[in-house]
């Protein structure tokens, strides 16, 4: 969905039909006469179309939402009759607004105006007084009130209500910022009060997750041929995580955290405690030649007892052909065992070729692993072989795009820009084959950052979130992107929700530490930084938090810990040879003292080193330069690195721009900062998604 708002001149003729979506749904003909639709399902169907005017709705999906519990043939027949009746009612008012095919239903372009669209246009056009009047008239009316057709429809409506609220929240934030900057405080207050009535206290993401059954799908044990390496078993687990993640009443632990317990000797209660879940789904795959047996069991974490089990026996060909049905059977059985509403899931667009699937599973496993000598080049080779067999394999294109992005982030490669552009091409190919993929959009968002299109990156991240709101990786990216733009308060609920669902993913704690540091909660930032270190990741943000707390000795000591991860988790700058142990010790001590020791001379010495690195490194925009430049308040170095080239390896440096501490503030408050922010597309992002939590200095050119 395009999140930009169509202008009034583009929204269709002014004499078209008009619908009211807030409160009780109403439709008026072009002449203003109210069109009474007595059939409540017909009325609801029309309301659904008006809520998503640019999106056709699948007929099968509509029939299941509006006629839950009926047999498929009955539901489809009821929908046909409903459309006939609706057509007669609309025809009586000369209101030709529906576009109906055998598979989909939609509104004709520009045929209906809505109160929601008019509000969005007012905000986009800067007509804030009109927007305030419309919000005041809406009051506390919810979108599409008094519509009830069971849990599936309830979930559909809740998702769209949240999406609309998010878009309006962003637009209101931009409007309030514009009114504040123009000193129009009276209109600022009126708009703020009107919005507060409509959205008095938007629930947090974590609030929405409360009350859901929490489950982790653990890696299945594989008893197979030696050359299988468990990839087939991991593929079954991946498909189960995807399927169960679509069940509205379930919250599924992230894959990264679950796979931390592969071959673990911990008890079920210990694993469940670490993952913050109440149930574990365990399983095994036995392969002997072409015969396969899949066994799955649900374990209650508190008691450790099995409460439900499922098994499948057959040939590998049978299992491969029927894997979607097997996954759906497990999903349905699990829903019954947990007393959840049965929910039909949409399988991923995979491949029907066994060889391509096997290569994909191996390549994707290495892509997720990311770190290690030759890991990612091998992943790319395997995925390319899979695509040579089946070029229509959408998920494999996404995996290849992710592998290329990981190459630019986790290896010291010299062709980051070229690889990132290739990744974007692969992601576009994936979306052309399967438009609903969230991860492909995240890859495109990474690429947008490198093109100074931060608005586009945020748009893509929020679109990915709309598609997969319970995916912890997507939550992490939305929160990260907001954080990089200085919206730390907005970022926090997304990051907390990501960690709540994926609590053993060490990378997330760097983001959490940065968020809390930017919000001034230094003690919590230290805790998050220490958690990251405990999980085997770099200690950089722990050092930053300790320094802001005033403990310079501890900060220096913490920063030096990172050298232990050289050539394993972190690598030398691209094109540089590894340092010998003595030189490495000397460098990390100098860097730690320069950054966090608190002595002017140490700081000056390290600043000289950064200048030398910028002049001599193969990649003058390497994170080795950009991150320390921010931490030391070296504004000009920031401007000539991040201001010249954002890469997927250095753009996370932006998270540290927004810590309200010296000397970091010297970058944000520099007289040239707004020119820098304008040049890289940050100002455009603020204008759409809201200005940073901390004040920024106006450009000297304004």
Secondary structure as UniProt FT lines:
FT   HELIX           8..10
FT   TURN            14..15
FT   STRAND          17..20
FT   STRAND          26..28
FT   TURN            30..31
FT   HELIX           40..51
FT   TURN            52..54
FT   STRAND          57..58
FT   HELIX           59..66
FT   TURN            68..69
FT   HELIX           72..92
FT   TURN            93..94
FT   STRAND          98..100
FT   STRAND          104..107
FT   TURN            109..110
FT   STRAND          112..114
FT   HELIX           115..125
FT   HELIX           128..138
FT   TURN            139..140
FT   TURN            144..146
FT   HELIX           151..181
FT   TURN            182..183
FT   HELIX           185..198
FT   HELIX           205..209
FT   TURN            210..211
FT   STRAND          213..217
FT   STRAND          221..223
FT   TURN            226..230
FT   HELIX           231..244
FT   TURN            245..246
FT   TURN            248..249
FT   STRAND          250..252
FT   HELIX           255..258
FT   HELIX           259..261
FT   TURN            262..263
FT   HELIX           268..275
FT   STRAND          279..288
FT   TURN            289..290
FT   STRAND          291..300
FT   TURN            301..303
FT   STRAND          306..315
FT   HELIX           316..321
FT   HELIX           323..337
FT   TURN            338..339
FT   HELIX           354..369
FT   TURN            373..374
FT   HELIX           375..389
FT   TURN            391..392
FT   HELIX           394..410
FT   HELIX           416..433
FT   TURN            435..436
FT   HELIX           438..450
FT   TURN            451..452
FT   HELIX           454..467
FT   TURN            469..470
FT   HELIX           472..484
FT   TURN            485..486
FT   HELIX           488..501
FT   TURN            503..504
FT   HELIX           506..518
FT   TURN            519..520
FT   HELIX           522..534
FT   TURN            535..536
FT   HELIX           540..549
FT   HELIX           552..560
FT   HELIX           561..565
FT   TURN            567..569
FT   TURN            574..575
FT   HELIX           581..596
FT   HELIX           600..616
FT   TURN            620..621
FT   HELIX           623..631
FT   TURN            632..633
FT   HELIX           635..641
FT   TURN            642..644
FT   TURN            648..650
FT   HELIX           651..658
FT   TURN            662..664
FT   HELIX           665..668
FT   TURN            671..672
FT   HELIX           673..679
FT   TURN            680..681
FT   HELIX           682..689
FT   TURN            700..701
//
